[in-house]
Amino acid sequence: MELIAKDGYWLTQANLENEAERNFWSRLSPAYSLTAEDFTEWSEEQKAEWEREHPRDINEQEEQL
């Protein structure tokens, strides 16, 4: 199964305990234990607002790629 976000949107975790661990994808092949319901789409504006509220160290970002 592959999930693909609509144009102008990002896939992100639907339920997350630690907001600092949120990730964003344009395409995603989730592990078999996850389903489409485990993810939701956020607009570019929602993602940008989250990134302003949760700045990450550049080294941390590179590790996640």
C-alpha positions in Angstrom: 0.0 0.0 0.0 1.3 3.5 -0.9 -0.3 6.7 0.4 0.0 9.8 -1.7 -0.9 13.3 -0.4 -3.1 15.5 -2.6 -1.4 18.5 -4.3 -0.6 21.1 -1.7 -1.0 18.7 1.2 1.3 16.5 3.4 0.7 13.2 5.1 1.4 13.2 8.8 0.5 11.0 11.8 -3.2 11.2 12.8 -2.5 10.4 16.5 0.7 11.4 18.0 1.7 11.4 21.7 4.8 13.6 21.3 4.2 16.5 18.9 7.9 17.1 18.6 8.2 13.7 16.8 5.7 14.7 14.0 6.9 13.9 10.4 5.6 14.9 7.0 5.6 13.0 3.7 4.3 13.6 0.2 4.3 9.8 -0.5 4.5 7.0 2.1 4.6 3.2 2.1 3.6 2.6 5.7 4.7 -0.6 7.6 2.1 -3.4 7.5 1.0 -2.7 11.0 -0.2 0.8 10.0 -3.2 1.7 8.0 -4.4 4.7 6.0 -6.4 5.7 9.1 -3.1 6.2 11.0 -2.3 9.2 8.8 -4.1 12.4 7.9 -3.4 15.2 5.4 -2.3 18.7 6.5 -2.2 21.7 4.2 1.0 23.5 3.4 -0.1 26.3 5.8 -0.7 23.8 8.6 2.7 22.3 8.1 4.4 25.7 8.0 2.6 26.8 11.2 3.7 23.5 12.9 7.3 24.1 11.8 7.3 27.6 13.2 6.0 26.3 16.5 8.5 23.3 16.6 11.8 24.4 15.1 14.2 21.6 14.5 18.0 21.5 14.5 19.3 21.1 10.9 21.2 18.0 11.9 18.1 16.4 13.3 16.3 17.1 10.0 19.1 15.5 8.0 19.0 12.4 10.1 15.3 11.8 9.3 15.9 11.9 5.5 
